[in-house]
Amino acid sequence: MKTKIKTAVEEDQPKYTVDTSIIANMTEIQDKVYEITPQYWTDVENQLRKVMATLIKDTIKKAQNQYQSDIFGFCEDLRIKNPKLWKQTIENWDDVFKACPVDVNVKVILKRPSIIKQPLKIREKGDL
């Protein structure tokens, strides 16, 4: 997973865009035959994209509202890209961070499936 944070300013307030790229693998168990069509592939990618975007958005909102903690480094990104605005907002960054709009974009690259000839067996406790 690779993530980039982009900082913009609207009406003297920071606004962020989080771009995330995810490479995922799909594994196929060969004892059952499923036809993987291009449409199925696209559906899986879209579903994964939506799930990941929701997880990222929910995590950011939780950091903003519940924990009020900038664990992602948005303030540091603002300091680097817009030092003047950073100086104006650093004293009340917790309040500024809480109100920052954050857009999330997720790109998913789903690699072709690997094949397992038979399902893995789960050992019971004590089996060697």
Backbone bond lengths (Angstrom), bond angles and torsions (degrees), N, CA, C in turn:
res aa  C-N    CA-C-N  psi(-1)  N-CA   C-N-CA  omega(-1)  CA-C   N-CA-C  phi
1 M - - - 1.438 - - 1.527 107.91 -
2 K 1.306 116.14 133.36 1.444 121.97 -179.93 1.533 107.56 -127.48
3 T 1.341 116.21 131.75 1.459 120.29 -175.89 1.522 110.57 -129.94
4 K 1.333 115.28 138.12 1.458 122.29 174.70 1.518 108.46 -125.41
5 I 1.327 115.50 140.42 1.461 121.67 177.14 1.517 107.85 -108.36
6 K 1.337 116.32 128.13 1.464 121.75 175.96 1.524 108.00 -111.30
7 T 1.328 115.73 134.48 1.453 121.78 -179.79 1.519 109.59 -108.69
8 A 1.324 116.10 133.30 1.458 122.06 174.10 1.527 107.18 -132.09
9 V 1.321 116.60 166.92 1.456 121.02 178.29 1.520 108.72 -126.67
10 E 1.336 115.08 127.35 1.463 121.40 175.40 1.517 107.74 -128.66
11 E 1.320 116.08 122.20 1.469 121.79 179.45 1.527 111.52 52.75
12 D 1.311 116.28 47.81 1.471 123.95 178.84 1.524 114.12 59.94
13 Q 1.322 117.02 24.90 1.457 121.87 176.21 1.526 109.26 -127.18
14 P 1.316 116.92 138.55 1.473 118.31 178.27 1.524 111.61 -70.17
15 K 1.306 114.54 145.26 1.459 122.65 175.38 1.516 106.25 -134.28
16 Y 1.314 116.69 138.98 1.463 120.53 -174.64 1.519 111.96 -120.73
17 T 1.315 113.77 149.43 1.453 121.38 170.94 1.521 107.12 -126.23
18 V 1.307 115.91 127.69 1.463 122.13 178.79 1.523 107.29 -107.36
19 D 1.329 116.00 115.93 1.460 122.10 177.32 1.518 108.68 -105.80
20 T 1.314 115.79 121.16 1.460 121.15 -177.62 1.525 109.74 -123.06
21 S 1.325 115.95 133.47 1.464 122.02 174.26 1.517 108.10 -113.70
22 I 1.313 115.34 132.24 1.463 121.29 -177.66 1.525 108.58 -125.49
23 I 1.319 115.52 131.37 1.466 120.84 172.44 1.525 106.45 -108.15
24 A 1.326 115.98 122.43 1.463 120.60 -177.16 1.525 109.70 -123.87
25 N 1.296 115.06 152.70 1.463 122.03 176.39 1.515 109.08 -113.15
26 M 1.327 116.32 144.31 1.449 120.54 174.22 1.525 107.64 -113.29
27 T 1.307 116.15 136.07 1.459 120.53 179.75 1.522 108.87 -111.20
28 E 1.301 115.45 137.33 1.454 122.44 -178.28 1.527 108.86 -115.54
29 I 1.326 116.16 133.52 1.467 120.33 175.64 1.522 107.19 -94.42
30 Q 1.326 116.18 125.02 1.444 120.63 -169.68 1.532 114.31 -77.05
31 D 1.320 119.44 -12.69 1.463 118.07 -178.35 1.527 111.45 -73.22
32 K 1.317 117.72 -13.08 1.461 121.62 174.14 1.520 106.76 -120.85
33 V 1.322 116.05 141.66 1.452 119.69 -177.36 1.525 109.19 -105.18
34 Y 1.316 115.56 120.20 1.456 121.94 175.72 1.517 107.35 -123.28
35 E 1.292 115.45 137.23 1.452 118.76 176.91 1.530 108.26 -87.65
36 I 1.307 115.56 120.53 1.457 120.21 178.98 1.523 107.43 -100.27
37 T 1.328 114.36 101.37 1.463 121.00 -179.44 1.530 109.54 -89.33
38 P 1.307 117.12 163.41 1.475 119.30 175.37 1.534 112.23 -56.88
39 Q 1.328 116.85 -36.65 1.464 120.01 178.94 1.532 110.83 -66.54
40 Y 1.317 117.00 -40.60 1.465 120.69 177.11 1.528 109.89 -61.18
41 W 1.332 115.71 -43.28 1.463 121.97 179.88 1.529 110.05 -59.15
42 T 1.323 115.82 -47.04 1.464 121.63 179.30 1.519 110.76 -62.68
43 D 1.322 117.01 -41.91 1.475 121.04 179.02 1.527 111.45 -61.54
44 V 1.319 117.01 -42.62 1.469 120.93 179.47 1.529 110.06 -64.78
45 E 1.323 117.21 -44.26 1.466 120.72 177.96 1.528 111.23 -60.29
46 N 1.335 116.32 -45.06 1.468 120.37 179.98 1.523 111.80 -64.23
47 Q 1.297 116.62 -41.64 1.460 121.05 179.41 1.537 110.34 -64.32
48 L 1.316 116.71 -44.11 1.458 120.94 178.34 1.528 110.75 -63.53
49 R 1.326 116.81 -40.61 1.465 122.07 178.24 1.534 110.07 -60.06
50 K 1.319 117.35 -46.09 1.468 121.61 -179.20 1.525 111.52 -64.87
51 V 1.324 116.54 -43.94 1.463 120.91 -179.31 1.525 110.37 -63.08
52 M 1.328 117.00 -45.89 1.464 120.44 -179.08 1.524 111.48 -66.56
53 A 1.327 117.96 -40.30 1.466 121.12 178.49 1.525 110.26 -62.08
54 T 1.321 116.84 -42.53 1.463 120.98 178.49 1.526 111.09 -63.70
55 L 1.332 117.22 -44.10 1.469 120.58 178.61 1.529 111.81 -60.98
56 I 1.325 116.39 -44.00 1.465 120.46 -179.44 1.525 110.35 -65.97
57 K 1.343 117.40 -46.48 1.470 121.08 179.73 1.527 110.94 -60.56
58 D 1.326 116.53 -45.21 1.463 120.52 -179.52 1.525 111.53 -63.17
59 T 1.323 116.83 -38.11 1.466 120.76 179.04 1.529 110.88 -66.62
60 I 1.320 116.56 -42.46 1.470 120.21 178.12 1.524 110.46 -64.17
61 K 1.321 117.29 -45.22 1.475 120.65 179.60 1.527 111.25 -61.59
62 K 1.320 116.03 -39.11 1.461 119.81 178.78 1.529 110.50 -64.70
63 A 1.335 116.47 -42.30 1.470 120.08 177.94 1.528 110.50 -63.98
64 Q 1.333 117.00 -38.50 1.461 120.98 -179.32 1.528 112.07 -70.53
65 N 1.317 116.67 -47.05 1.465 120.56 -169.75 1.521 114.60 -95.56
66 Q 1.309 116.93 -46.75 1.464 119.40 -175.81 1.530 111.72 -82.45
67 Y 1.324 116.64 -48.85 1.461 120.09 -175.71 1.524 113.41 -94.34
68 Q 1.328 116.75 -19.13 1.468 122.72 -177.78 1.526 110.89 46.60
69 S 1.315 114.18 51.20 1.459 120.98 -176.17 1.524 109.42 -138.11
70 D 1.308 116.21 125.66 1.460 122.55 -179.81 1.528 109.66 -84.65
71 I 1.313 116.50 76.08 1.465 121.64 -178.23 1.529 112.47 -78.10
72 F 1.326 117.42 -7.33 1.466 121.68 -175.27 1.524 113.10 -96.90
73 G 1.319 117.66 -12.02 1.455 120.77 179.10 1.514 114.34 84.78
74 F 1.335 118.05 25.20 1.460 120.64 177.48 1.529 110.91 -61.26
75 C 1.329 117.28 -40.85 1.463 121.48 179.86 1.530 110.40 -61.86
76 E 1.304 116.95 -42.53 1.466 121.18 179.60 1.524 110.41 -64.97
77 D 1.319 116.64 -39.28 1.461 120.70 177.62 1.530 110.24 -63.81
78 L 1.326 116.80 -39.97 1.465 121.27 177.09 1.531 110.55 -64.70
79 R 1.328 117.33 -41.03 1.468 121.56 179.66 1.526 111.10 -59.68
80 I 1.327 116.04 -39.74 1.461 120.83 -178.73 1.529 111.35 -74.34
81 K 1.321 116.81 -43.27 1.465 120.22 -171.71 1.532 114.41 -90.98
82 N 1.333 116.90 -22.90 1.466 119.60 -179.06 1.533 109.00 -148.29
83 P 1.327 118.07 72.68 1.469 121.57 -175.58 1.530 113.60 -57.63
84 K 1.324 116.77 -34.39 1.471 120.10 -179.42 1.536 110.84 -63.12
85 L 1.319 117.34 -49.11 1.466 120.49 178.74 1.526 110.35 -67.16
86 W 1.333 116.50 -36.94 1.470 119.88 178.10 1.526 110.52 -57.72
87 K 1.335 117.83 -44.32 1.468 121.46 179.39 1.529 111.62 -62.25
88 Q 1.326 116.41 -33.68 1.467 120.76 179.91 1.528 112.31 -74.25
89 T 1.325 117.17 -27.03 1.469 120.13 -173.18 1.523 114.84 -107.33
90 I 1.327 118.16 -10.34 1.465 120.38 -172.35 1.527 112.28 -62.62
91 E 1.316 118.03 -35.39 1.468 120.99 -177.86 1.532 112.57 -64.47
92 N 1.321 117.03 -33.45 1.469 120.22 179.66 1.537 110.84 -122.75
93 W 1.360 115.05 40.80 1.459 120.26 -175.65 1.523 112.86 -58.99
94 D 1.326 118.13 -36.53 1.470 119.49 -179.37 1.524 111.25 -58.32
95 D 1.332 117.02 -42.01 1.472 120.68 178.47 1.528 111.37 -71.47
96 V 1.336 116.02 -39.79 1.467 120.21 178.64 1.523 109.60 -64.12
97 F 1.326 116.57 -46.68 1.463 121.52 -179.45 1.526 111.33 -59.56
98 K 1.314 116.19 -41.62 1.466 121.22 -178.91 1.535 111.29 -60.31
99 A 1.341 116.31 -32.58 1.467 120.89 -176.62 1.529 113.59 -95.84
100 C 1.327 117.54 -3.80 1.476 120.29 -176.84 1.523 111.33 -66.51
101 P 1.331 116.73 127.76 1.461 117.69 170.68 1.529 109.85 -75.61
102 V 1.317 115.44 139.36 1.460 120.98 179.87 1.528 108.45 -131.80
103 D 1.330 115.71 119.96 1.460 121.38 174.57 1.521 108.00 -95.78
104 V 1.318 115.98 143.84 1.466 120.71 -179.47 1.522 108.95 -123.45
105 N 1.323 115.44 127.34 1.462 122.47 174.96 1.520 108.18 -119.65
106 V 1.318 115.37 130.56 1.464 120.01 -179.28 1.525 109.04 -122.91
107 K 1.324 114.99 129.21 1.455 121.81 174.53 1.522 107.06 -111.78
108 V 1.314 116.23 129.71 1.464 120.79 -178.62 1.523 109.09 -116.61
109 I 1.312 115.11 130.23 1.459 121.65 172.60 1.523 106.05 -115.11
110 L 1.317 115.38 111.99 1.453 121.12 -178.46 1.519 107.70 -99.88
111 K 1.325 115.07 116.87 1.466 119.76 -179.22 1.522 109.82 -77.86
112 R 1.277 114.33 157.66 1.469 120.30 179.27 1.518 110.40 -58.99
113 P 1.315 116.39 149.51 1.468 118.74 -174.08 1.521 113.54 -69.54
114 S 1.324 113.45 145.56 1.455 119.34 168.75 1.526 106.23 -93.22
115 I 1.298 116.37 163.43 1.468 119.94 -174.87 1.520 110.09 -120.55
116 I 1.327 115.49 133.50 1.460 122.79 172.12 1.524 105.77 -110.33
117 K 1.344 117.00 127.92 1.462 119.71 -175.95 1.521 113.19 -69.14
118 Q 1.313 117.26 -32.75 1.461 119.86 176.27 1.523 108.50 -147.35
119 P 1.326 117.21 152.30 1.460 119.51 -178.68 1.526 111.61 -61.01
120 L 1.295 115.57 148.38 1.455 120.02 176.12 1.522 109.48 -69.27
121 K 1.312 116.22 143.29 1.460 120.69 178.54 1.517 108.26 -96.40
122 I 1.299 115.58 134.34 1.464 120.90 178.39 1.524 107.81 -91.23
123 R 1.323 114.91 124.81 1.453 119.49 -179.71 1.532 110.16 -79.25
124 E 1.284 114.07 144.03 1.459 120.12 174.90 1.524 108.91 -81.02
125 K 1.305 115.53 157.84 1.454 120.59 178.84 1.538 109.40 -58.01
126 G 1.303 116.72 129.78 1.452 121.07 179.33 1.525 113.71 97.00
127 D 1.361 118.24 -17.67 1.458 120.57 176.73 1.518 109.60 -75.90
128 L 1.320 116.72 139.92 1.458 120.64 177.30 1.492 110.49 -120.10
